[in-house]
Structure formats: C-alpha cells, structure tokens
Amino acid sequence: MDVSLLVGGLALLTISAVIIFAVTSKRKVEKRMRDENAEPSSLAKDG
C-alpha cells in the first residue's frame, strides 16, 4: 500500500464527513427557522 493512496483516502473521507455534517446542520437550522414554536436563541437580543 502506497502512503499517497492512504493520505488521499483519508483526505476524501475527511472532506466527505465535513460535507455531510454541514448539510445536516443546515437542514436542522432551516427546520428550526420554520418552526414558530421554537425557543429563540440564547444569543438573540430578544431572547
């Protein structure tokens, strides 16, 4: 097994994990923004 193959595979795996995490987080945020009954963020001025 060549080291460059291992490094390339790990890079692709890492990029894939980051993309999946970003898409999942985006969907969660969008769902919460559509929910009228959701609590405001603790960082919000009106919260």
N, C-alpha and C positions, 0 to 999 in steps of 0.2 A: 504494500500500500504506500503510495507516494504521499508525502507530507502536504503538498499543494492540494491534492484531492481532499484530504481531511480538512484543511483550512477552508477551502471553497465550500465544502459541505456544511461546515459549522456556520459560515457566513450566510449561506442561503437559509439555513434553519433559523438563525437569529433574525434575519430580515422577515421571514415568514411569521415568526412569533410576534414581532413588533407590529406588523400589519394586522394580524388577527386581533391583537389587543386594542389597537387603535379603532378598528371597525366596531368591535364590541362596545367600547367605551362611547363611541359616537352614537350608536343606536340607543344606549342606555340614557344618554343625555337628552337626545331628541324625544324619547318616550317620556322622560320626566318633564320636559318643557311643555308637552301637550297636555299633561295631567293638571287639571285645575285644582285638585285637592292636595297636591304635593306641598310639603312644607317649603318655605323659602330657604335659601341657603343661609348658613350662619354667617357667611361673608357678605350677604346682601345688606344694603343700607336700611331697607325697610324690614329686615328680618330680625 
